[in-house]
C-alpha cells in the first residue's frame, strides 16, 4: 500500500517554508521508516533560515528529532547501539549522521567528519532522496546510523534534543577531561550551556561559573546547577569580585560562539587549564590569543563540531538517568503543529526561546 507523507521545504533564506505532500519511498535493505513524533528548532536551523549559514537547497530542515519505528526489514535483525533488537513501535533517537565505516577517511574517534556522510536535516532534496529532515511527518534512517531505543515515559520534547544539543554537550565534557573536583567556567546559556552545567554537576565539579548577557537565562542556569552567574553585559560588583584576576578555572567551555567570551574565558584559565570551543559555528571575527600565556600556563585548546558515538550514548544515558532532576521539560517554551512551522520560526527568531517544539500529534 502506498503511503503518503508530508514535509516543509526550505528554498532560501528569509522565505517561508513551503508545504509538500509526497509519496514515501519504499525502504531499502538496512533502512528504517520512522514516524516523527516531535522535532525542535535548533539554533543552526534558525541560522540557516536567517542566512547566517548555508545549506544545499531545496532541503528539509530539522535534525533534533524523536520518532517511532513503523517499518523495518525484520530479516536484517537490526539492533540499536546497545545490542537491543529494533522493532516496530520502538521510540528511538539516532545520530544526526550516518557514517559509512568502510570508507578510507573513516575514523571511529570522529565518525562525524567522514568524507562520505549522510547528514539528516542538511541534505538537498532529490527525486530518489526525500524524507531526510525533521520538519516532516516521516524520516527514513539510512544504514550506519547509530540508534538508541528510548523508554516510553521519556517526554518527546526532551527526547528530541538528545541527538544534537545534549550529545554535543557530552562531547564537550569528554574533551574537557576529568571534571570531578574541578572549577569550571561556561559561557553561553542556550540549551548547550544549560545541559553542560547539569553534566558538570553530575560529574562532580566543585564550582560552575556561567556567563551570558541575559538575566533570564542566568536565572535558569542556577536551576541546572550553576554556583555563580555573571552578566557580562552589565556585571554587578559581586560579579566582578568573583571574576577577579586570581580566581582562575581548571576548565573553560564556550557555547556562545562570541569572540569576546572566548578570549575572556582563555584568560581565566589556570595552570594546565583546558578550553573547549563549541559555539563558533558561523563566520565572525578572529579571536586573539596571548601565545605567551598559553605556553607559560600549559594551556590546551580544543574544538568540537557535532559528536561521536561515545558522546551520543553518553547523552542518551544521561537524559534517561537525569531528565527528572533538572527542568529540561521547561526548555521547550512553545510548541506548534507541523502545519504552522512558519509561525514557529517567526516566534523563535523574535523571542529567542531556548527551544520551540514541533509536535506532530497536534493540529
N, C-alpha and C positions, 0 to 999 in steps of 0.2 A: 504493500500500500504506500502510495506517495505521501510523504509528509511535507507540510508547509511550515515554514518558519519566517521570522521577520528580523530585520536589523536596521539600524540607522547608520547612514553613510556620512563620513566626514570628507568633503571635497577640497576645501581650502579654508585658511584661517579667517575667523570672524564671520563665517557664513553659517546659517542654520544647518543642522544635520538633516538629511532627507530620509524619509521612510521607504523601505523596500520590503516587499513580500516576495519570498522566493522559495523554490523547492529545495529541500535539504538533500544534498547528495547522499547516495548510498555509501556507508562507511566501508573502507578497505581493510585489508588484513592488518591487524595491530592497532586500528583506530577505535575510538570510543565516542559515541554520541552522548552529549550531556545536555540536559535541560538546565538552563541558567536560572537559578533561584534569586540571586542578588548580585549586584555589582556596585562598586563605589567609584567615585570620580577621584582618581589620583591627581596629585599636583602636576605630573607630567602630561596627563590628559588636558588639563587646563592650559599648560604652557603651549601645547600643540594647538589647541583651539585658538589661543590668542596670538599665535605666530612667533612665539619665543623659541620654539624648536620645530624641526621639520620631520615629517613622516611621508613615506610614499603614499600617494593618493590616486584614486579613492581608497579609503580604508575604513575599518570598523574599529573605533577606539574602545578602550576599556580592557584592563588586564587584571584588576583586583576583582576576582570573581569567585563565587562558590556555586556548585550545582549538583544535580542528581543524575547518576548514570541511567539512561533509558535504553541504550542499545550497545551491545558489546559482543564481539566474536568469542563465544564461550570455548571454542575449540583451542584457543590460544592459551587458556588458563592464565590470563594476565593478572599480575599481582601489584599491590602498592609497594611503597618503599620499605615497608616493614615485613613484607612477605605474605600479607593477607590477600586472599583471592578477591578480585574485584567482581562485583555482581550488580545486576540491575537493582536500582533502589538505593545504592550506597550514596550518601552525601560525601562529596570529595572536594579537596583542594589540590592544586597542582602548580608546578613551577611555571613561571611566565615564559619559559622557553622549552623547546625540545632540542636536545643537543646530541648529535649522532657520534657515538664513541668510536666509530670506525673510520673517522676522517683523520688525515695527517696532523691537523692543528689541534686535535682534541687534547685537553689537559684536565685530569679529574679534579685538580685543585681550583680550576677556573673554567668549568664547562660552559659558563655563560658567555665566554669570549671565543667560542669555536667559530671558525670561518663559515661553517655550514650550520646555521642556526634558524630554527623556526620559532619566531617570537610572537606570542599571542598579543593582539591589540596593537601590533606595529607592522602589519603586512598590507600590501596592495591587494585589492580585490581583483581577481581574475575569474574567468568563466569556470575553471575547474577548482578554484581555491577560494571558497567563501566560508562563512560561519567560523571566523577565527578571532573574533573580538568579543568583548563583554557586553556591549550595548546591543544585545540581540536576545532572541528567545532561546537559541541553542548555540553550542560550540562543539566543534569536532576536535578531539585531542589526538595528536599525531604520535607515532612511535617515538620512544626515547624521551617521553615526558615523565618526570617524576611525579607520582601521585600519592596522596595520603587519604585514607578513609577517615572521616570525622565522626565524632559522637553526635547522635541526633539532637541532643539537648543543647549543643553549642549554637547560640543565636547567629543567624545568617549575616547580619551586619558586621559582626566581629569576624566571622569566618572568612568573609570576602576579602578582608585586608591582610590575611596571613601571607599570601603569596607575593606580596610586594613590600609594603612598609615594614611589616613585622619580620619577614625573612631578611630584609636589608639591615634592619637594626641588629638582628642576630649576627650578621656578618661583621658589623662594626665592633661588636663585643668580642668576637673571635680575633679580629685583628688587634684589638687593644691589649689582648693578653689577660693575665690573671687580674681580676678586679677585686677580689677579696682583700679587705684591709687597705684599699687604695682610696685616694681622693680624686674625684672625677669632676671635670668641667664639661658641660654640654651646651652648645649654642643652637638655637632654633627649636621652638616648641610647637612644631607641627606634629603630625602623627608619629613620624620617625623619632623625634626628640622625646616625646612622651613615652613611647614604648621603650626607648633606650634607658630612660630613668628607671622604669619598673624592672627591666632586666638587670641593671646595675645594682638595684636594691636587693633583688633576689640573689645576685652573685656575691653579696657581702661587702659592697662598698661602704666605707666609713663616713664618707661625705659626698654629696652630689649637689654641686652648684650648677645652676642653669641660668642662661641669659636669653633674652628676647626683647622686643620693643613693644610688646602688647601685654598690658597688665592682666587682661582676662586669661591669656594663655599661661602666664606665670602663676596665677592662682590655681589653674588647672594642674600645673606641674607639681604643685605641693601634694595634690591628691594621688599622684603617681609615685611619690616618694622623694621628691626634691627636698634637700635640707636647707638650701638657701637659694633665693631667686634675685636676679638683678635685671632691672630695666635699663638697658644700655643707652636708650634714647633720653631718659630722664632719671638717672640714678640718684638715690637718696644718700644721705650721709652714712647711713648704715651699710648701704650697698658699697660705697667707696671704701669704707673701713674693711669690709670683708674681702674686697678685691685689691687690698693694698699689696705693694710690691713683694713683701716677704711671705705672702700667702700663696704658695705655689702648689701645683697639682701634679699628680702622677700620670694622669691621662686626660687628653682633650679630644672630644668628638664633636665635629661640626656637622650639623644637619641643616644649617641655614643657607649655605652657599654664598653668604655675604663676605666679600673680601675683608672688610674691617673686622668682622667677627673672627675670621680665620687668623688674621695677623695678631689680634689681641690674644687669642687662645694659645698660639705657639709661644708668645711672650710670657705666658703664665705657667709654663711647664718647668718643673724642677729637674734635677739630675736624673738621667735615664728616662725622661718623660717620653710618652708616645702620643702623637697626634694622628687622628684618623679623619680623613675628609670624605664626606658622603654627599653633601648638598649641592656642590658646584657642578651642576649637570647642564648648564647652558652658558653661552659665551658672555663674558663680562671682563672687567679689567683684571690684569695680572696682579697677584699678591706680591708683597715684598717680605723677604725672609732675611733675618740677620744671620748670615752664614757662620760668623764667629761664635755666636751664642749656640747655634746648632751643634757646633763642634765641641765647645767647652762644656756644654751641659749633656753631651752624649745623647742628643735627641733623635728620635725616629719618626719619620713622616710616612704615612701610608694612605692609599686611596682605595676606594671600593665602588664599583659600579655593578648594580644588581647583586647576585649572591650565588653561592654554590650549593650543592646538595646537602652538605652538612648544616649549613645555615638554614635551609628550608626545613629540615627535620627538627632542628632546634626550635625554630619558630612555632611549628605545629605543637610540639611537646610543651613549649612554654605557655601557649594560649590554652591548651587543654587543662593544664595544671593551675593556671592563674587568672583566667578570664573573670572569675567572680571576685577576686581580691582587689581589682582595680576597676575604675569606672569606664571600661572600654566601650560599653554599650552607649554611653552618652556622647561619644565622639562623632557618631553619625547624627548631625544636628537637624537634618531634614531629609525626607525621602520622597521620591516621586515614582509614578509608574513609568514604564519604558516609553509609553506614548508621549510623555511630557518631558522627554530628555532635554529638549532645548531650554525649557524653563529651569531645569536642574542646572545646566551650565550657566545660565544667566544669574541664578541665585548664588552659585558658588563663586563666580567672578566678582559679584557685587558685595557679598558679605564675608568672603574668606573664612568659611567654617573649617573645622578640622576635616570633615568629610561630608559629602552629600551622597545619599544612597539611592540606588535604582532598584526598586522592589518589583520583580516580575510577576508577583502574585497579587498585586493590587491594580485597580483600574482607575 
